Amino acid sequence: MKNKKKKVVVAFSGGLDTSYTVMYLAKEMGYEVYAACADTGGFSKAQLKANEENAYKLGAKAYVTIDVTKEYYEKSIKYMVYGNVLRNGTYPISVSSERIFQGLAIARYAKEIGADAIAHGSTGAGNDQVRFDMTFLVMAPGIEIITLTRDMTLTRQEEVDYLNKNGFKADFKKLKYSYNVGLWGTSICGGEILDSAQGLPEGAYLKKVTKKGSEQLRLGFKNGEITSVNDKVYKDKIKAIQAVEEIGAAYGIGRDMHVGDTIIGIKGRVGFEAAAPMLIIGAHRFLEKYTLSKWQQYWKDQVANWYGMFLHESQYLEPVMRDIEAMLTESQRNVNGTVILELRPQSFSTVGVESKDDLVKTKFGEYGETQKGWTADEAKGFIKVTSTPLRVFYTNHKDEL
């Protein structure tokens, strides 16, 4: 009997590395290739159609698009908003979080079809190799992981030459910039980013500034989740995010440069444009200032910082992440209301909130005006007691005053 071909699932983006991987595994290594594109909100219908056509041209036995956008929102984006998560206070963890859910989807598909191996196109110099490999090792134990680009240290030209030689003539010319587009932002690599002293020019951004002047944007939240955009209610949170992105991107809002530590220990620099994340997180954080207690805000910030770091470091499956998510969810029970933002080219500011849970509105007094919940003598007594530890210390250490 003829030996049965081994099955391999290729995490297929349609780019050069994964295109090479599909063809090489099918043609040179004799695998039965299943190309799987895990979509987290970054592919257009035309791109997905082209991916399918190209996968078959490259030699795939089957192609599938796995839409994980809803799962990505429910299991990641929602919690990043609850926690106001920005890596190093700057980056909304766009690509980092996407890769985890792409990896989860690919692993599930590989187990579903009984695959012998999973392949991806990551190099040995970036974070994605860690995210994919770790996810596959946990979710699909015993299934081989193949990474031709990494293991064979392939150059871009070597991959292009191989594809062209074997009849695949798609244009993979080296572009100045590379982009990763997703629901939670677009990352930009290459070009001036490689020079620490330079920023990105206007032409590097995919979304152009088309609006001048200013306008107000109203974002509604219920239990910490976005529910409305300019008073239009959205049951589908993904559509709400897309609506905010369309409004904010027209002003060029959400553009920035992130510099941080990669998982493997070197420094990395990436440009990004993420209007929706920056506006939604900015509005959400502002609303929390009105609706959460002092210590709710403090402790939520501590765990949210860890949550974002673990997400970036490929530790999404660490059990403590579920515990943090539970805490973040509980913290949002009173984060309700509408936030008014003022938008202008490449910036925005917070204006105010409308909320039934507004703690600024209180019968106890108005800050800087008049007190209603205590007397002047009670205030004096509170201040004197509060100062006691300092008075004790400096009574014994007058030389330090």
N, C-alpha and C positions, 0 to 999 in steps of 0.2 A: 504494500500500500504506500501511496505517496504521503510523505510527512505533511501533517497539517500545518499551515502557516501560523506563526505566532501573531497575536493581535497587539497592536500598539495604538494608544490614543495620543494624538499630538495636540497640545494646547495651541490652537491655530489662530493667530491674529491676522494673517494675510501678509505680514511683513517678510523681509528677506530671510531672516534666520529660520522662521517656522516654515517658510516655503521650501527652503533648502532641506530642512529636516524631513518634511513629507516625502519629497522626491527621493532623497538618499535612502531613507528607511525602506521605501517600497522597491526601488530599483536595485540598490546595491546590497541591502541586507535581507531582502525577501520577506519583509513584514507585511501583514494585512493592515493597512493604515486607516484609522478612523480619525478624521480631522474634526476637532470640536472647538467652536468659538464661543467662549463664555462672555456674554455681553452684560456689562454693568452700566449700561446707559450711554456708551460712547460711540456706538456704531450707527450709521444711517442705514436705511433700508437698501440703498444702492450699494453701500460698502459690504453689507452682509450678502447680497446677491452676488457681488463680484468675488467675495471669499468662497462662496459655494462653487462657483464656476471654476475658479482657479484651483481649488482643492482637487477636483476631479481631473483637471489637466495635469496636475502634478503627480497623479497616480494613486490618490486616495480611493479606497473601496467605498467609503461612506463619509458624509459630511453632516454635521448637526450644529445648529445655533442653540445655545442654552441661555435663555434670558433669565439672569439672576438679579435684575435691577430691583425688583420688589424686595427680594431677600436681602440685598445689599442695604436698602433703606431700613428695613425692619430690624436688622441685626447689627448694623454698624452706624449708618448716618444718624439715625434717631438718637443714639447714645452720644455721638460726637456733638450733637446740638445740645443735648441735656447737659453735657460737661463743658460746653464752650471750648472744645478741644482745638487748639492750634499748636502745632509742634514748634518749640522755641518761641512761642507767642506770635508766630508768623504764618505757618503753613497749615492748611486745613487737612493734611494727611490724605490727599486725594489718591494718588497712585498706590501708596502703601496699603490703604485699606481695600482698594479694588482687587489687588492681587490675591489677597486672602480668599475672597469670595469666588474669584475665578478658579483658584486652586481647589476649593471645596467642590465646586460644580464639576470640574474635570475628574476629580477623584471619584465622585459618586457615579459619573458616567462610565468610568473605566471599570468599576466593580459591577455595574449593571450589565455590561456586555461581556464580562469575563475576560478583560484584557490581561495580557501577560506583562505589558510594560506601558509606562506613560513617558512621553517626551515633551520637553519644552525648549525654548530657544534662548534661554538666559546665558549670558557670558559669566566668566569667573570673577568679574570685577565689580558687580553690583549687588543691590539688595534683593532683587527679584529671585535669584537662584536660591536664596535662603527661604524666602516665603513659599515658593513652589515646593522645594524639596521637603521642607518641614511639614507642610500640609499633606503631601503625598505619603510621607513616612508614617504619619499618625493615622490618616484616613484610609489609606490603602496599603497596609503592611503586607510585605511579600511580593508586591508588584514592583518590577524593576523600573528604575528611573534612568532615562537616556537623555543626555544633553550634548549633542554633537558639537555645537558652537563652542561650548566650554571645553569639552574633552579633547577635541581635535585642534583647539586654538585657531579656529578658522578666521581668515580675514574676510572683510566684506567683498573684496574683489574675487577671492577664491570661490565664494558662494555664487556670485553673479556669473562667473565664467562657467561653473558647473551647470547652472540652470540653462544658460544660453546654449551650451554645447549639447544639452539634451532636449532642446526644442521648446523650452519655456522662455518666451521673449518679453515677459513683463518688464516694465521700466523700473529698475531699482537704483536709479542714479543717486549718488551721494548728495543729500540735501544739506544745506547749511544748518538747519534746525531739525530736530526730531520732536514729535508731539505725542502725548498720550491724552486722549480726550475721554472724559467720563462724566457721569452725572454730578460728581462733587468736585469738578474743576479740571483744568487742562494744564499739564506740565510741559515745560519747554526746555530742551537740552541742546547743547551745541552752540556754535557761533561765539558771541561775546561772553557767554557764560563761562567758557574755558579760561578766560582772563579775569582774575579776581578784581582787577581795577576797573572793569567795564560793566555797564548795564546794558539792557536790551533796548534796541531802537524800536520805534513805533511799528516798523514793518515786520518785526518778529512775532507780533501778536496776531492770533487768528481772528479775533473779534475786534472790529474797528470802532473808534469813538465816532458816533454819528449825532450825538445830542450836545447842545450847548445850554447855558443857563442852568436852571435848577428846577426841581419838582419834588413834591413830597410823596413818600411811599409809606403805605400803611400795611403792616404785617400783623395778622392776628394769630394768637397762640391759645391752645387749650391743653392743660396739663403738660406744658413744655413743647408740644408738637405744633408745627405751623398748620393753621387751618384756613387762613384767608390771605389774599393779596389784593390790596386796594378794595377791601370789603367784599370781594368775590370769594365765596366759600368753595373750598376744594376738598372733596372726599379723598381724592387721589393725591397723596403727598408728593409723589414724583412730579405730577403736573404742576403742583404749587411751586416746587423748586425750579422747574423749567421756566415758569412764568417770572419768577424773581430774577433768574439768570438773564432772561431776555431784556428786562427793564434795566438791570444794573450794568450789563455788558455794553449797552449803548452809550454809557458814560465812561467806559473804561475802568469801572470800579473793580477792585479785587486783584489788581496786578501787583506783583511783588517778586522779590528774590529771596529764596530760602537757602541758608547755609547751615549744615548740620552734620552730625556724626552718623556715618553709615553703620549698618549692623556688623560689617566685617572690620570696622575700626578706622577707616580713612575718612577724611572730610569730603562732603559732597555739596555741590551747588546746583540749584535748579531754579528756573524761572517758572512762574505760573500765572494764570488768570482764572479767578474763581469768584465771580461776582455774587452768585447765590450763596455760597458758604459764608463769605465775609459779611454780607448783609444780614443773613438769617442769624448767624452766631452773634453779630453785633447787636441786633435787635433783642435776641433772646437774653443775652447777658444784661442788657439794660433793663429789661422787664424783671429779671431776677433781683436786681438791686432794690426794686420797689416791693417785691412780693415775698422774698425769703428773709429769714432772720440772719443776724450777723454770723452766727456759728454754722448755720446751714450753708451759707455761702463759703465760709472758710473751709469746712471739711469737704464739701463737694469739690472745691478747687483742688484740694490735695489728691483725692482719689481720681479725679478727672485727668490730672497731669500724669498719673501712673497709667491710667487707661490708654491715653494717647501714646505714651512711650511704649507700652506693651504691644499696642496695635502696630506701631511702626516696626518694632523689633521682631515681628512674626510670632508673637505670643498670644494671638487671639484665642487659641484653644486652651490656654492655661485656665484651669477651673476658677481662679480668683477673678477672672474677667466677668463671669456670670454673677459673682457676688457684687462686684462693682456696679454692674448694670442694674442689679436689684436696688442698690442704694441710690443710684442716679434716678431711676424711675420713681422711687418713693419721694425723692426730693422735689419732684415736679408737680405734686398734687395741687399746689396753689399758684403755679406759674400760668396765670390766665390773663388775657387782655390783649389790647392792640397797641403796638408801638409805632410811633410816627418818626420817620427818618427824613432827612433832607438830603437829596442827591444832587451832585454837581460833577462836572468832569473829573474823573479819577479820584473822587473822594466822597465821603458822606459824613453826616453828623446826626446825633440823636437829638430829637426835639422833645418828646414827652410820651406818656403812656395814658391809656384809658383802661382801668382795671378795677373790678369790684374787690380785688384782694390787695389793693394799694395800701401799704403800711405807712406811707407818708401821711395819708389822711387819718388823723387820730384825734380823739377827744382829749388826749393828754397834753397837747401843746403843739406849737408851730416852731420849728427850729429857728433860732435867732430872733424870735418875736416874744411871745408870752408863754409861760408855763401854766398848765391847768391841772396837772396831776400831782403837784407837790408845792409846798410853801417855800418861801425864801430861806427860812431857817432850816428846813429839811435839806435844801440844796447845800447850804453851808456845812451841815453836819456830814452829808455824804462826801463832800470834798475833803473834809478834815480826816475822816476815817480812811478814805482812799489814799491819802498822803502819808498814812502812818508808817508803812515800811520804809519809805524814803527818809522820813524824819528820824526814825530809829537808826538807820545806817549812818546818816550824816551827823547825827549827834556824837557818834563814836569816831567819825572820820572827818572832822572839820577841815583837815588839811587837803582833802580832795575836792572841796568846794571852790 
